[in-house]
Amino acid sequence: MHLSKVPLKQLAWLVIVFNACVQAFRPKPIVMSSSPSLEVPPISPTPTELRQPLSYRVADKVVGTLFSIDPIFNVLAKKARESIIARGEKIGVSWSERVEGLKRHMEELETEYEGVHRKRVVIPEYYQKPFHAYKEGNLGWAPAIEFEAASLSVHAPTYTRGPTELQEDGDAKLRGNFHKRMKEMLAKFSFVPSRIVDVGCAAGMSTFCLQASFPEAEVLGVDLSPYMLAVAKYNLNARPEFAQVKREGRVDYVHAAGEDLGLPDASVDLVSICLVNHELPNEAARAVFREAHRVLRPGGALAFMDMDPTAPAFQRIVKNPMLFALFKSTEPWLKEYVVLDLPSELAGAGFSHMDVRGNSPRHRTVVAFK
């Protein structure tokens, strides 16, 4: 669909309504502290709060309509991508070096794709939605090749006072704090895993972090996107920093769904899920929890890190209809994630001794045991 084919009246109406909504719901300036506030009581949003008010329905409709028009979507996606690239350059992440460098090795990436892709794996409908302003979601070369550079850029302001204040190690801090909190909770039971499954490993950043935190363990990365796995396997084989891990055979990848890992019962010590749960509808999340419980040995643990819907920083987004609608437009299952009754769902899957600890102003680490 070309811009010239969009009726001018429709475009004008959309722009007027969009601008009106932005003005109506424009958030007040917020000065964030560098660490989560423990003094503010968490406010958990309910399904009614998110679905019923007119302001949310209007915001959803406006943003949804805008994003359904290809030229508008393309312009907004292009702007978002340019912003991520610019932010990355500010913290020393060279987009051309990381992304264009991978593109120069497409032949090797295609070979890795052919090796890891399992044609019998059924891609669920929920995973075929657009994610992160990619029309193809996670099922394409662009999101896979850009994954690492984008992650480093997006997480740069995680521990700062605002989006313009950046830290080059924001992503490393986020993942490092996840593992720090996880280890604290595992230590209560003198728990040291020897076999780990990394569900939703994407291009492998979380897998390598797990192997670094548990160097004696074998780590299996699992993902639904063969494109992501191809990049992960290429990095494992090509990057010098992973040479020893490759020689020792402690990291591997498999194309599978988190709901159907294809592993024997009671064969894993730890199932880790990093920044994945918000991309799952609730029914899929339940299925992933049940599958994790099945493959874990007695006494094994499920650990995951994701956005914390009760954190004051996240609540400010939820309570702003336009901001939440814009955020949700790139995260199609965010609304379901926000209202998920986590203690109940984990208990229903068979887990106990759930512990939750914050690891950033917006993120939490959760550990539960079989």
ZIDALIN-V466130 format. One record per helix or strand. SS is the DSSP state (@ for helix, = for strand). FROM is the first residue (numbers start at 0). LEN is the number of residues. If there is no record, write none. Layout:
{{SS/FROM/LEN} {SS/FROM/LEN}}
This chain:
{{@/2/3} {@/7/17} {@/46/5} {@/53/15} {@/69/21} {@/94/9} {@/105/11} {@/124/4} {=/130/1} {=/133/1} {@/140/17} {@/169/18} {=/194/5} {@/204/9} {=/217/6} {@/225/13} {@/239/9} {=/250/5} {=/256/1} {=/259/1} {=/267/7} {@/276/3} {@/281/14} {=/295/12} {@/311/7} {@/320/10} {@/333/6} {@/341/7} {=/351/7} {=/362/7}}
